[in-house]
Amino acid sequence: AQSVSQHNHHVILSEAASLELGCNYSYGGTVNLFWYVQYPGQHLQLLLKYFSGDPLVKGIKGFEAEFIKSKFSFNLRKPSVQWSDTAEYFCAVIPRGTNAGKSTFGDGTTLTVKP
Amino acid sequence: KAGVTQTPRYLIKTRGQQVTLSCSPISGHRSVSWYQQTPGQGLQFLFEYFSETQRNKGNFPGRFSGRQFSNSRSEMNVSTLELGDSALYLCASSSNRGVSYNEQFFGPGTRLTVL
């Protein structure tokens, strides 16, 4: 079975700072990768996903993530955060070719952006 | 297209009672997964249903059960509630078709409080 590790449990940044949230997974095969965001009081929504092709994927609201296969990583980045990016971020992994029920989520990273 | 809906949004129960939560997936989605979200544990997978059959199950006791109807709507039941069952219960649906077959779309959740 796969596992997902998000190294930072809580990150505090000032507006305009750059963001990088780490996500590492362990699984011997090919995977689909996701980042979800949960804004305060709102439901989980997809930020971006990687299925195949260009390992640098761009998502909504200026977020991007890079899949580095050799490092089993899928780190989330944003060059300049805004106060509205305050939220909890989850990384998720699904072995390719399997159904959604095989998803594994990280424990989440809470991002607080100070105005 | 309407998103995933969950009812009720909030529930307060006492220990020993049972509860039923409902989830309506996105139209056309046949896979429904359930998760328990708590501050300390992140998202824990409960089970996944597809075409009225449970095809994946997480590591939860038998007090947690579910079912799916022919219209893909799903219900989750928790019997003999314990204080530790207090959590946000999330439902997610996926299309199980095409390139993004296992991408999940989440509902707003049901906040269950057990007193």
Chai-1 contact restraints between the chains, C-beta under 6 A:
chainA,res_idxA,chainB,res_idxB,connection_type,confidence,min_distance_angstrom,max_distance_angstrom,comment,restraint_id
A,H43,B,F106,contact,1.0,0.0,6.0,A-B,restraint_1
A,H43,B,P108,contact,1.0,0.0,6.0,A-B,restraint_2
A,L44,B,F106,contact,1.0,0.0,6.0,A-B,restraint_3
A,I94,B,N102,contact,1.0,0.0,6.0,A-B,restraint_4
A,N99,B,N102,contact,1.0,0.0,6.0,A-B,restraint_5
A,A100,B,S31,contact,1.0,0.0,6.0,A-B,restraint_6
A,A100,B,S33,contact,1.0,0.0,6.0,A-B,restraint_7
A,A100,B,S94,contact,1.0,0.0,6.0,A-B,restraint_8
A,A100,B,N102,contact,1.0,0.0,6.0,A-B,restraint_9
A,A100,B,Q104,contact,1.0,0.0,6.0,A-B,restraint_10
A,G101,B,S33,contact,1.0,0.0,6.0,A-B,restraint_11
A,G101,B,E48,contact,1.0,0.0,6.0,A-B,restraint_12
A,G101,B,N56,contact,1.0,0.0,6.0,A-B,restraint_13
A,F105,B,G42,contact,1.0,0.0,6.0,A-B,restraint_14
A,F105,B,L43,contact,1.0,0.0,6.0,A-B,restraint_15
A,D107,B,G42,contact,1.0,0.0,6.0,A-B,restraint_16
A,G108,B,G42,contact,1.0,0.0,6.0,A-B,restraint_17
